[in-house]
């Protein structure tokens, strides 16, 4: 694996030719410790924001499952996981059965029940909960 370094802040100290030679022949890293700390802090803030957004999406999914009565299984016996749809840019929440105490079922399995797709461009939510073949349908607000 090739390591890539950001030398942009070193250009004022070294000539481009010297910098190029050093980067080719020597594993040279001219880093600004303050910049690294700022990058780490912003990465931690981004992780915290993503976690909060994921928690909100999980909570919203639980409300939708109960409101639309998408399954008769208790919310406590459901496992929800989030994935990104890289082609469409949507967030997908997969809902599976949880087979651990107090829920019944084989603890070595977690069958998928259905998915919820949250459209990033609008407030539309799609699901395949009522489809035996996995066809997505739009959830209507009036239901």
N, C-alpha and C positions, 0 to 999 in steps of 0.2 A: 504494500500500500504506500502510495506516495503522499508524504505530508506536505501540505501547502501552508505557507505562512503569509501573513499580511504585512508587507513591507512598506506600505504607503506612508507611515509615519517616520520611516527611516530615510526617505528620499531627501529630506532637508539636511541630514547629517552626512550622507554618503552619496557619491556620484552614482548614476545609474549603471555605469559599466562595472564599477567595483561591486555594487550590490548584485548585479547579475552573475559575476564571477563567483562571489561568495555563495550565492544560492545554488549554483551548479556544482561546485567542487566541495563544499563544506555544508554540513547540516547546520546552517546558521539561522538563528532566530533572534531578531531584534524586536523584542516585545516591550510594550509599555505596560507595567504592572497595573497601573490605574485603569487602563483600557480593559485589561482582562477582568478586573474586579467589576467594572461597569457591565461588561458582557455577561458575567455570571449572575449579577443582580437582575438584569433584565430577563435573562433566561428563567431565573427562579420566579419572577413576577409573571412571566408568560405561562409557566407551568401551573401556578396558583390560579390564574384566570381561566385556563383550560379546565382545571379540576372543578372550579365553581360552575362553569358553563355545563360541564358534563353532569354535575349533580342536579342542576336545574332541569336539564333535559330528562334525566331519569325520573325526577319528581313529576314533571309534566306528563311523562309517559304513564306513570302510575295513575294519575288523575284521569287521563284519557281511557285507560283500561277499565277503570271503575265506572266512569261516566257513560261510556258506550257499551258496557257489559260485554267486553270482547272475549272474556273467558269466565267460567264458573269457578276456576281455581283461585284460592285466596292469594292476595298480593304477597303475603309472607312466604308463599310457596312458589314464587316466580323469581327467576334470575334474569336481570336485564343487562345487556352489554351493548356498547356503542361502537359503531364503525363508521368510517367515512366512505361515501360513494365518490371516488375520485373522478369518475366520468361526468357525473351530473352535479357534483358539489353539494350533495345533500347529506344529512346525518341519518343513519339507520340505527334503530334500536331493535335488537333481536330479543325476543321474549322466549324463555325456555322454562320448563318445569324444573323445580328444585326438589331433589329427593333426599333431604336430610331432615333430621328431627325438627319439628313435629310433622313434617310433610311425609306422605306415603309414597312408596315407589322404590325401585331398584336404585340404591345409592351410586351405582357405577354408571348410571345413564342420566342424561339431561336432554330429553327430547325437545326439539324446537317446536314451539306452538305457532308463532306468527312473528311478523316484523311490523314496525312502524317506521315510516319514512317522513322526515321533517324537511319540507322544502325550504331552502335557505332564502329564496327570493320572495317568499310570501309566507302566510301563516297556514298554508295547507298541510294536511297530514294524510298520508296514504297508509293503507294496511291491507294485508292478505288474510286477516283473521277469519273472515267468513267464506273464504274460497278454498275448496278442496284441492285445487290445482295450483295454488299460490299466486293467483292473479291479483294485482294491486287494485284497490278501489279507494276513491276519495271519501274521507269521513266528512259528512255534512254537519254543519254547526247546529242544525235544527233537529237532529236525531235525538 
